[in-house]
Structure formats: C-alpha cells, structure tokens
Amino acid sequence: MLNAETTQILGAIAPELGMHAVTVEQAHTLSEQPRRTMTKTARVYKIETLIRNRGHVSFQTMLDELEISPATLKRDLDYLKDRLGAPILYDRYLNGYKFGEGYLGEKHELPGLWFNERELYSLLMAHQLLSELDTEGVISRHLQPLLERIHQMLGPDEVDAKSLLKRVRIINSARRPVPGKFFELVVDALLNRRRIRMRYLTRSRAETSERDVSPQRMVHHKNTWYLDGWCHRTESLRRFSLDAIEHAELLDTKAKEVAAKTLESEMDAGYGIYAGAKRHWATLSFDAQAAQWVSREEWHPEQKGRFTDDGRFELQVPYVEDTELAMDILRHGGHVTVVAPASLRAMVRKQLQDALGMNAG
C-alpha cells in the first residue's frame, strides 16, 4: 500500500514524466492491480535467455526476474532439463545455474520455445495433414521425433491434443500415391543438391524416356506431388509428376542451380500445374447460383473478379495451357459461360459435345 507522502511525490513528478496526477485512492488501486502472469512457454524462454546472455544466473535472480514462486521455478528448471534436454547445471562455486559442456553457444536452441500452445496445436494439425498426404508414412517417419517433442511440450494437455487429432478428418480425393523409395530419393537429391537419373513416363504421349534431372523444388498440387527440375536432356526447366517415375537413382554429379526468379517466372506463370512463360487471359461468367461459391474461391493468385449488374460473377484468370483450366470450367456445367478467348470457348464446347456423345442413349 502507498502512503500519502509517496502519493504526493508521484503527484509532483508526474507532470515531468508526461503523466496525470493521481489521488491516494487511485494510487492504491494502481499499486494493487495484479501483474499479468507469464505463460510456461514464456518463462522457459526467459530462463534460457537469462543464462545465455549472462553466463550464469542465481536462483534468486531468476525468482526476481520471473516473479514466480520457488516451487514453480524449480519445476520450470526440471522441465528445461528433463523435457527439452537443455544442458543446464548448478555451479556451487558461482552459486548459479549455467550451461554445461553440451552447450554449443549460439548454435544451441531449445526446440519449440517459439510456440505457444495454440501454435503447437497448429503444428499437430500440420502433422495430421502430412500424414494424410503420405500414404507410406515416409514424411511421418521423419517427423515423428518432432511430433513426440510437441506432445512433451503440451504436458498435461496431451490428452486434448490426441482427442483433437481424432476429431479431424482430411479427405483427399483422386490422390495419386508416390512410392516411398522415389519420394525419399527425390527429397535426398533436393536437399543434398545432386542430380537424379530417372526413367519417366510421359502420359500424354504414352512415351517412356530416360533423363538426368537437377531438382529445384517439390510442388504439391491437387493431392499429387511434382518435381520442378532442370532436364539435362532438353536443357530446360520441366515439371515431373512423381507418380510417373518408373525408376530413379541418385547420381554423384552436383545439381545445376537455377535462379529463384527464373524458376518462378517460367514455372508459376500458368494456371494450375501447367508451366510456361507465354500467358493468355480467360474471362468466365458464372450465374448467380455458382457465384456464391466461385466468388470466394482463389483460382489463381493474380485473378480478377467482380459482380455484374445482373448478379453474375465475372472471373478473369491467366493461363498458359488450357487443359486444367477447361477441367475446372467443366465442373460447373451449365452455370458458367466462357466469354473469352474464343479458342478456350471452342475447346470447352467440344468437350461438352464429346461428353454428350459418350453418354447418349
């Protein structure tokens, strides 16, 4: 509690500090407001930072800095050492806690300290998503140590985390699974910057060819994995579907590097999975019923959309190759009109006529 003399002093210096003067009652109220307590994650991070910056910190100093009870501090120190594997030890000579021989200076980090509980749950959800995408458990196997560490950090809330995972269902339709041996080989080549020699099936031409590829990045699109790579046979960037690889081996040859800007300009300009540099623009008009959904969808990052006076929704999207765009247009059947270009409208019309012929009678 503040006495009257202290309150008078506050009142005298407040104008100098740009503060408003306070009454005795107001001062009492301000002094008695509870401090905002730190979360366990924040406390653990604070302890690690104190020891890192000062070299050694006494138990009392940590109590003063964290404003917690001795029992809570002891639990936090045990959590750091036993759960997170922090090399913290007590030095009797220094009368404080420091990092032991396992400490690697700036290279040492306590995993997961950057996440609060909500973010940890988000990581669990990401793991669930990867598990659904990963039929053979290739990704999940490598992420298992991270998953176990997340469960450890959640502590008593682990039961809630397991319950959450059981109540989330991710449905992947028309998925094309990739053999685990090819997936791991591609990831290995990508990370270690080595070339791949592979036998690849080009479905559109029903041709199988052998080629050396310098991997640049992996792409996941509509439940299918792809590899963007430099094809040394054609001396150009190509996109390969991992499920179309019939055989692959890792080469000792160093992979060719392609600048990120070049990769983006050549591979990301088109619509969907189809790459290319020369773009066209399609204008589509959806009726009021379809507009309820399409107006909220992102068909392309650079799309343009607007509602017209008659309640229809007009969507403009760039594309390089019309195959995937036509497939997405056909999903809406009679609820969409291809306004432009004429070549795309003719293609959609032909596919509708072919479909009608296939299903006639």
C-alpha positions in Angstrom: 0.0 0.0 0.0 1.2 3.5 -0.8 1.2 6.1 1.9 0.2 9.8 1.5 3.8 11.0 1.3 4.6 8.7 -1.6 1.5 9.7 -3.4 2.4 13.4 -3.1 5.8 12.6 -4.6 4.1 10.8 -7.5 1.9 13.8 -8.0 4.9 16.1 -8.1 6.9 14.2 -10.7 4.0 13.1 -12.8 3.9 16.3 -15.0 7.6 16.0 -15.7 7.1 12.4 -16.9 4.1 13.4 -19.0 1.8 11.5 -16.6 -1.5 12.5 -14.9 -1.5 13.2 -11.2 -3.2 10.5 -9.1 -5.2 10.6 -5.8 -4.3 8.4 -2.8 -7.2 6.1 -3.7 -6.2 5.9 -7.3 -2.6 5.2 -6.3 -3.7 2.4 -4.1 -5.8 0.9 -6.9 -2.9 1.1 -9.4 -0.5 -0.5 -6.9 -2.8 -3.3 -6.2 -3.6 -4.3 -9.8 -2.4 -7.9 -10.3 0.5 -8.3 -12.7 0.0 -10.2 -15.9 1.5 -13.7 -15.3 3.8 -15.2 -17.8 2.9 -18.4 -19.6 5.0 -21.5 -19.0 6.5 -21.2 -22.5 7.4 -17.6 -21.9 9.1 -18.4 -18.6 11.1 -21.2 -20.1 12.3 -19.0 -22.9 13.1 -16.2 -20.4 15.2 -18.6 -18.2 17.2 -19.8 -21.3 17.8 -16.2 -22.4 19.0 -15.1 -19.0 21.5 -17.9 -18.8 22.6 -17.4 -22.4 23.2 -13.7 -22.0 24.7 -13.6 -18.5 26.6 -16.9 -18.5 25.3 -17.9 -15.0 22.2 -16.8 -13.0 21.4 -17.4 -9.4 18.2 -18.9 -8.3 17.2 -15.7 -6.5 17.8 -13.6 -9.6 15.6 -15.8 -11.6 12.9 -15.5 -9.0 13.1 -11.7 -9.1 13.1 -11.6 -12.9 10.2 -14.0 -13.4 8.2 -13.1 -10.2 7.2 -16.7 -9.5 7.4 -19.0 -6.5 10.5 -21.1 -5.8 8.4 -24.3 -6.4 7.3 -23.0 -9.9 10.9 -22.1 -10.8 12.2 -25.5 -9.8 9.5 -27.1 -12.0 10.5 -24.9 -14.9 14.2 -25.8 -14.5 13.3 -29.5 -14.3 11.2 -29.1 -17.4 14.0 -27.5 -19.3 16.5 -30.2 -18.4 14.3 -33.3 -18.5 11.7 -32.5 -21.2 13.6 -30.2 -23.5 17.1 -31.6 -23.0 18.7 -28.2 -22.1 22.3 -28.7 -20.7 21.6 -26.6 -17.5 23.5 -27.4 -14.3 24.1 -25.8 -11.0 27.6 -24.4 -10.2 28.2 -24.3 -6.4 31.3 -22.0 -6.9 29.3 -19.4 -8.9 26.1 -20.0 -6.8 24.1 -20.1 -10.0 22.8 -22.0 -13.0 24.8 -22.2 -16.2 25.0 -24.3 -19.4 27.2 -27.3 -19.2 29.5 -28.9 -21.8 26.6 -29.7 -24.0 26.0 -26.0 -24.7 27.1 -25.0 -28.2 26.9 -21.3 -27.9 24.8 -19.5 -30.4 24.1 -22.9 -32.2 22.2 -24.2 -29.2 18.4 -23.7 -29.3 15.6 -25.1 -27.3 13.2 -26.6 -29.8 9.7 -25.4 -29.7 10.3 -22.4 -27.5 9.0 -20.0 -30.2 5.5 -21.6 -30.0 2.6 -21.1 -27.6 0.0 -23.8 -27.0 -2.2 -22.7 -29.9 0.7 -22.8 -32.3 1.7 -26.2 -31.0 -1.8 -27.5 -31.8 -1.4 -26.0 -35.2 1.8 -28.0 -35.7 -0.1 -31.1 -34.7 -2.7 -30.3 -37.3 0.0 -29.9 -39.9 1.4 -33.3 -39.0 -2.1 -34.7 -39.4 -2.3 -33.2 -42.9 1.1 -34.6 -43.9 0.1 -38.0 -42.6 -3.0 -38.0 -44.8 -0.9 -37.0 -47.8 1.8 -39.5 -47.0 0.4 -42.9 -47.8 3.5 -45.0 -47.0 4.5 -42.9 -43.9 7.7 -41.6 -45.4 7.2 -38.0 -44.2 5.6 -39.0 -40.9 8.5 -41.3 -40.1 11.0 -38.4 -40.3 8.6 -36.0 -38.4 8.0 -38.5 -35.6 10.7 -37.0 -33.3 9.2 -33.6 -33.7 5.7 -34.9 -33.0 6.9 -36.6 -29.8 8.6 -33.3 -28.7 5.4 -31.4 -29.3 3.4 -33.8 -27.2 6.0 -33.4 -24.4 5.7 -29.6 -24.5 1.9 -29.8 -24.3 2.4 -31.7 -21.0 -1.0 -32.3 -19.3 -2.8 -31.1 -22.4 -1.5 -34.1 -24.4 -4.9 -35.9 -24.0 -6.6 -32.9 -25.6 -4.1 -33.0 -28.5 -4.8 -36.6 -29.2 -8.6 -36.0 -29.0 -8.2 -33.1 -31.4 -6.4 -35.3 -34.0 -9.2 -37.9 -33.8 -11.8 -35.3 -34.5 -10.2 -34.0 -37.7 -10.7 -35.8 -41.0 -8.9 -34.7 -44.1 -10.4 -36.1 -47.3 -8.1 -36.4 -50.4 -10.0 -37.5 -53.5 -8.3 -38.6 -56.7 -5.0 -38.9 -55.0 -2.1 -40.4 -56.9 0.2 -42.0 -54.3 4.0 -41.9 -54.8 6.2 -44.9 -54.0 8.1 -44.2 -50.8 11.5 -45.1 -52.3 11.1 -42.5 -55.1 9.8 -39.8 -52.7 12.8 -40.2 -50.3 15.3 -40.3 -53.2 13.9 -37.0 -54.7 14.0 -35.3 -51.2 17.5 -36.6 -50.7 18.6 -35.2 -54.1 16.8 -31.9 -53.5 18.4 -31.3 -50.1 21.9 -32.5 -51.0 21.9 -30.8 -54.4 22.6 -33.9 -56.5 21.2 -35.0 -59.9 18.7 -37.7 -60.5 18.7 -40.2 -63.3 15.2 -41.4 -63.9 13.0 -43.4 -66.3 9.9 -41.3 -66.8 6.5 -41.9 -68.3 5.0 -39.0 -70.3 1.4 -40.0 -70.2 0.1 -37.5 -72.9 2.4 -39.2 -75.5 2.5 -42.7 -73.9 6.3 -42.5 -74.1 9.0 -43.6 -71.6 12.3 -41.9 -71.6 15.5 -41.7 -69.5 16.9 -38.4 -68.4 19.1 -36.7 -65.9 17.4 -34.0 -63.8 18.7 -31.4 -61.4 16.0 -31.0 -58.8 14.9 -27.4 -57.9 11.8 -27.8 -55.7 8.9 -30.0 -54.9 5.3 -29.0 -55.5 2.1 -30.4 -54.1 -0.9 -29.7 -56.2 -4.4 -31.3 -56.0 -3.3 -34.3 -54.0 -0.3 -35.0 -56.2 3.5 -34.4 -55.8 5.5 -32.9 -58.6 9.2 -32.1 -59.0 10.4 -28.9 -60.7 13.8 -29.6 -62.2 16.3 -28.8 -64.9 16.2 -31.5 -67.5 19.7 -32.0 -69.0 18.3 -33.8 -72.0 16.1 -30.9 -73.2 18.3 -28.2 -71.5 15.2 -26.6 -70.0 13.0 -26.5 -66.9 10.4 -29.2 -66.6 7.7 -30.3 -64.1 7.6 -34.0 -63.4 4.8 -36.0 -61.7 6.5 -38.2 -59.0 3.9 -41.0 -59.6 5.0 -41.2 -63.2 8.6 -42.1 -62.3 9.2 -45.7 -63.2 12.9 -45.9 -62.0 15.3 -43.5 -60.3 18.8 -43.4 -59.0 20.9 -40.8 -57.2 24.0 -39.5 -59.0 27.1 -38.1 -57.6 27.1 -35.2 -60.0 26.3 -31.8 -58.5 22.9 -30.4 -59.4 22.6 -27.4 -61.7 21.3 -24.3 -59.8 18.5 -22.3 -61.4 17.8 -18.8 -60.0 14.6 -18.5 -58.0 13.3 -15.6 -60.2 13.9 -17.7 -63.3 12.1 -20.7 -61.7 9.1 -18.5 -60.7 8.8 -16.8 -64.0 8.9 -20.0 -66.0 7.0 -22.4 -63.7 4.5 -20.2 -61.9 3.0 -18.1 -64.6 0.5 -20.6 -65.8 -2.8 -21.9 -64.4 -2.6 -24.9 -62.0 0.2 -27.3 -62.6 0.9 -26.3 -66.2 4.0 -24.1 -66.6 5.1 -21.8 -69.3 6.0 -18.1 -69.9 3.6 -17.0 -72.6 0.3 -16.3 -70.9 -3.3 -15.8 -72.0 -6.3 -14.4 -70.0 -9.6 -16.2 -69.7 -12.8 -14.4 -68.9 -15.5 -16.5 -67.3 -19.1 -15.6 -66.3 -20.8 -17.6 -63.6 -24.6 -17.4 -62.9 -25.9 -16.2 -59.5 -26.1 -19.8 -58.1 -22.4 -20.7 -58.9 -21.3 -17.2 -57.9 -22.0 -17.9 -54.3 -19.0 -20.3 -54.2 -16.8 -19.1 -57.1 -16.6 -15.5 -55.7 -15.0 -16.9 -52.6 -12.5 -19.2 -54.4 -9.0 -18.5 -55.5 -8.3 -20.0 -58.9 -5.1 -18.0 -59.4 -3.1 -15.6 -57.2 -3.4 -12.9 -59.9 -7.1 -13.4 -60.7 -9.6 -10.5 -61.1 -13.2 -10.8 -60.1 -16.3 -8.6 -60.0 -20.1 -8.9 -59.7 -22.0 -7.6 -62.7 -25.3 -5.8 -62.6 -27.3 -8.9 -63.4 -26.0 -10.8 -60.4 -23.4 -12.9 -62.2 -19.8 -13.1 -61.2 -17.1 -12.4 -63.8 -13.7 -14.0 -63.2 -10.5 -13.4 -65.1 -7.6 -15.8 -64.7 -4.2 -16.1 -66.6 -3.3 -19.4 -68.1 -0.6 -21.0 -70.3 -2.1 -24.3 -71.2 -5.9 -24.7 -71.3 -6.2 -28.4 -70.1 -6.5 -27.9 -66.4 -8.5 -24.6 -66.7 -11.0 -26.4 -69.0 -11.4 -29.2 -66.4 -12.2 -26.6 -63.7 -14.7 -24.9 -66.0 -16.5 -28.1 -66.9 -17.0 -28.8 -63.2 -19.6 -26.0 -63.2 -21.5 -27.4 -66.3 -24.3 -25.1 -67.4 -23.6 -22.5 -64.6 -20.6 -20.9 -66.5 -20.0 -19.2 -69.8 -16.6 -18.8 -71.4 -16.6 -15.2 -72.5 -13.1 -15.1 -73.9 -10.9 -16.2 -75.6 -12.8 -17.9 -78.5 -10.3 -20.8 -78.6 -11.0 -21.7 -75.0 -14.7 -21.5 -75.5 -14.4 -23.8 -78.6 -12.4 -26.3 -76.6 -15.0 -26.4 -73.7 -17.8 -26.7 -76.2 -16.1 -29.6 -78.0 -15.5 -31.4 -74.7 -19.2 -31.0 -73.7 -20.3 -32.3 -77.1 -17.9 -35.3 -76.7 -19.3 -36.0 -73.3 -22.8 -35.8 -74.6 -21.9 -38.3 -77.3 -20.3 -40.6 -74.9 -23.4 -40.7 -72.7 -26.1 -40.6 -75.3 -28.7 -43.2 -75.3 
